Amino acid sequence: MPERLPSEVAAALDATAARRRHIGTPAYYVSETTSTNDLASRYAERGAPEGTTIVASAQTAGRGRLGRTWYSPPGAGLYMSIVVRDRRAAPFLTLAGGVAVAEGVRAATGLPLEIKWPNDVVTPGTNGPTRRRKIAGVLAEASSTAEGLQHVILGIGINLSPSAYPPEIADRASSIEAELGRGIDGGTVLAEVLAALAAELTALARGDASGLLARWRRLAPSASGATVECETPAGRSSGIASGIDDDGALLVRIGPRIERIISGEVTWK
Ligand code: BTN
């Protein structure tokens, strides 16, 4: 059962209403749920319009890419899911989510962030790519029937404040407050991410992905020139990341050939 939006969240959403357009309207808040993606999916199945957003303070079964758990302790992060119905936007939602998080966090807090393919939002790699720490992640889950795509749930998790991360991610995770060394307003982060997402979705709905691709490439320097290890049909290979194509696939030069990596695990060396 949705609860009343925390007052700082309601105020930040009001302040960005014009820029958010329909994204974040309506917005529902729950203090705890299994996964906001599951809750948003239930709303979408009952006909919730595009832009409907679920925000939780904690998740008991938050999930990430490749079947991983998304650590979601109470009050330390933003856990949100947005219903998207536009079929032209759907193939680009993972990229759009990453760009919206990087730009929204910067607008709300001043913290510069980068994207690591496909959808990790990380601290800048000033000490080398392996030193980047993950601040946020994006999980797009599509639902289709015989009639085609029904909706995509765009789930976004952002680490706001330091937390006792599980050992397996402790040396790779960080939070906005830990990076800045000061407190931030989570409501403003939420509202600015939704406003940035609205701008991307508006262009995508017109069939224009060029601006999104340009912004993604600018925010993801590690996608070009770094040594990576990836899974290919021939097994695990090492190569040089060579940017993304216009469908968002990572191009990796392995010896004389270029492999297109669509999903799966890529490790930066
Ligand atoms: C990843 O980096 O692997 C993606 C993480 C996505 C986490 C968010 S938190 C809100 C939404 N609900 C979930 O269960 N997952 C996404």
Residues whose N, C-alpha, C, O or C-beta is under 5 A from the ligand:
A	BS01	BTN	S35 T36 N37 A61 G62 R63 G64 R65 W70 Y79 M80 G137 V138 L139 G155 I156 G157
